[in-house]
Amino acid sequence: MSLIDQIAPVKDSAMADLEEARDLAALDQAKGRYLGAEGRFTALMKQLGALPKEERPLAGKAINAAKVEIEAAVLARRTQLELEALMPAEPIDFTLPGRRRFVGRLHPLTRVTEDIVRCFRRLGFAVADGPEVEDEYHCFDALNTPADHPARDSQDTFFLEPNLGESMLLRTHTSSVQIRVMSKQPPPVRIVVPGRVYRRDNADSTHNPTFQQIEGLYVDKGVTVGDLKGTVETVFKELLGDEVRLRFRPHYFSYTEPSFEIDFSSSLTKSMGKEWLEIAGCGMVHPSVFQAVGYDAEEWSGWAFGFGIERIAMIRYGIPDIRLFYENDIRFLAQF
Ligand code: DAH
């Protein structure tokens, strides 16, 4: 076989061997088998000198072209193998970690309110609502609160600019909703009213010019103080644990007779350094209130109460300062 005819098969064989080399060492060996001192391609080049002079240029050119191709193939395969060597043996997950979403949560006062409301719903109470901007009739007059009562003083209540001759105010308690509900529906009534109230107090650790109350009203035939005590105790045990104790102390409210303040005691109040903490006002609905809303006080009787929600939340979570509820400090709120 002439020298020129031998070139192509050797080149093809070289190309196939290079392609088969699985790593750099194998590639070097393959390269040596063709281009090394004892290589098959080198052997072809050595035969060149034995050719007749006139055949040498053509054969030389063909050999050189093939050599250039083989060297290029070696380089290409080398680059490919080097890249493969850089790739990790195991697949790597390059997905970025998910972006953390900030999950909001309920305000502690909302949570306490919802828990109280849930207890009362189970006992058959409905939730009622009323306006925060109230008139004197619903906030005071209909609740049997006389014109000279200190609560009606502008020192204690936020009055708004009189509108069309009527002086409006920010309700000082949720008791105004008792009147709104009873004026609109006949007895029996079983409602709770959570809501915001306003008083002209200077803020300190136990006072804030706005706070939340939950009002309760139960009107039916033959309702007694026993019902009041039993209901309130049931709800508080459910809310704050079985070991809580309640104490009813005689008090005065113009819209109830008799009236009581409810004191609360538990390991929590003791850890706050107090045996008893006042948490609510309550009593049997005063006949004058029934009269104002057109209920027959001979036929119907009822009880009512008003709790401060912040107080209960402070006891429940061990919070020392009421203002924390209103500062919207995320470090505080994120704890609930
Ligand atoms: N309104 C009273 C207050 O804000 C709380 C209260 C006392 C509500 C007696 C009542 C009640 O319904 O019967 O301090």
Residues whose N, C-alpha, C, O or C-beta is under 5 A from the ligand:
A	BS01	DAH	T172 H173 S175 G216 F253 T256 G281 C282 G283 A304 F305 G306
